[in-house]
Amino acid sequence: MIKRLCRLILLSSAVMLWSACSSVSSTLGFPNQSQVAQETEQVEQLKSAEYQDYVNGMSFENNDQKLGNYYIYKGSQVHRLIDQMEKGNQVNNDEINQALDTSAAEKYDDRPPVPLDDEIGNGY
């Protein structure tokens, strides 16, 4: 009887200690797994965008320098965010969305429009 009571007290103590530790870690600001997974996904998405921006910048370097410079700028903007995130700094979702948005590229595109009678469908 006393052994059972001791085991029950020991088990209860362990459960209370475990719950106290988990609540302390959450109040101290340790990120939970879903937050870490989301940040990791964002960093991977930014790295992919950075690579694509630099590739686009190099591909337009000779034939459309304004557009190439725009993509190089976007790549460096994305790179700064990646550096901040890898250092553990918080980055606003609006900043991430702005860095990923390349819709302004058409302002810098000096290439002539694709002919409507392009039978092969090459376009650009």
C-alpha positions as CSV (number, residue, x, y, z in Angstrom):
1,M,0.0,0.0,0.0
2,I,2.8,2.4,0.9
3,K,4.7,1.4,-2.2
4,R,1.7,2.2,-4.4
5,L,1.3,5.5,-2.7
6,C,4.9,6.4,-3.2
7,R,4.7,5.4,-6.9
8,L,1.6,7.5,-7.3
9,I,3.3,10.5,-5.7
10,L,6.4,9.9,-7.8
11,L,4.4,9.6,-11.0
12,S,2.4,12.7,-10.1
13,S,5.5,14.7,-9.4
14,A,7.0,13.6,-12.8
15,V,3.9,14.7,-14.6
16,M,3.8,18.1,-12.8
17,L,7.5,18.6,-13.5
18,W,7.0,17.8,-17.2
19,S,4.1,20.1,-17.6
20,A,5.9,22.9,-15.8
21,C,8.9,22.5,-18.0
22,S,6.8,22.6,-21.2
23,S,4.9,25.7,-20.0
24,V,8.1,27.5,-19.1
25,S,9.6,26.8,-22.5
26,S,6.6,28.2,-24.2
27,T,6.6,31.3,-22.0
28,L,10.3,31.9,-22.6
29,G,9.6,32.3,-26.3
30,F,11.0,29.1,-27.6
31,P,9.5,28.5,-31.0
32,N,7.2,25.5,-31.4
33,Q,7.7,22.9,-34.2
34,S,5.0,24.4,-36.5
35,Q,6.6,27.8,-36.3
36,V,10.0,26.4,-37.1
37,A,8.6,24.4,-40.0
38,Q,6.9,27.5,-41.4
39,E,10.1,29.5,-41.1
40,T,12.1,26.7,-42.8
41,E,9.6,26.6,-45.6
42,Q,9.8,30.4,-46.1
43,V,13.6,30.3,-46.2
44,E,13.6,27.5,-48.8
45,Q,11.0,29.5,-50.8
46,L,13.2,32.6,-50.6
47,K,16.3,30.6,-51.6
48,S,14.5,29.3,-54.7
49,A,13.4,32.8,-55.6
50,E,16.9,34.2,-55.0
51,Y,18.3,31.6,-57.4
52,Q,15.6,32.3,-60.0
53,D,16.1,36.1,-59.8
54,Y,19.8,35.8,-60.3
55,V,19.4,33.4,-63.2
56,N,16.9,35.8,-64.8
57,G,19.2,38.7,-64.1
58,M,22.1,37.0,-65.9
59,S,20.0,35.9,-68.8
60,F,18.8,39.4,-69.5
61,E,22.2,40.9,-68.8
62,N,23.1,41.5,-72.5
63,N,19.8,41.9,-74.3
64,D,17.8,43.8,-71.8
65,Q,20.0,45.4,-69.1
66,K,17.2,47.2,-67.3
67,L,15.3,44.0,-66.8
68,G,18.4,42.2,-65.8
69,N,19.3,44.8,-63.2
70,Y,15.7,44.6,-61.8
71,Y,16.1,40.9,-61.3
72,I,19.5,41.3,-59.7
73,Y,18.0,43.9,-57.3
74,K,15.2,41.5,-56.4
75,G,17.7,38.7,-55.8
76,S,19.7,40.9,-53.5
77,Q,16.5,41.9,-51.7
78,V,15.6,38.3,-51.1
79,H,19.2,37.5,-50.0
80,R,19.0,40.2,-47.3
81,L,15.8,38.6,-45.9
82,I,17.4,35.1,-46.0
83,D,20.4,36.5,-44.0
84,Q,18.1,38.0,-41.4
85,M,16.0,34.8,-41.0
86,E,19.1,32.6,-40.7
87,K,20.4,34.9,-38.0
88,G,17.2,34.3,-36.1
89,N,15.6,37.7,-36.7
90,Q,11.9,38.0,-37.3
91,V,10.9,39.0,-40.8
92,N,7.5,40.4,-41.6
93,N,5.4,38.4,-44.0
94,D,4.7,41.6,-46.0
95,E,8.5,42.0,-46.5
96,I,8.7,38.4,-47.7
97,N,5.7,38.9,-50.1
98,Q,7.2,42.1,-51.4
99,A,10.6,40.4,-52.1
100,L,8.9,37.5,-53.9
101,D,6.7,39.8,-56.0
102,T,8.3,40.3,-59.5
103,S,5.2,41.8,-61.1
104,A,7.0,45.1,-61.7
105,A,9.4,43.4,-64.1
106,E,7.1,44.4,-67.0
107,K,8.0,48.0,-66.4
108,Y,11.6,47.3,-67.1
109,D,11.0,45.0,-70.1
110,D,12.3,46.8,-73.2
111,R,11.9,43.9,-75.5
112,P,9.5,44.3,-78.4
113,P,6.1,42.6,-78.0
114,V,5.8,39.0,-79.2
115,P,4.2,39.0,-82.7
116,L,0.6,37.7,-82.8
117,D,1.4,35.5,-85.8
118,D,4.1,33.6,-84.0
119,E,3.1,30.2,-85.3
120,I,5.8,28.3,-83.5
121,G,4.8,29.7,-80.2
122,N,8.3,30.6,-79.1
123,G,7.5,33.9,-77.6
124,Y,10.3,34.9,-75.3
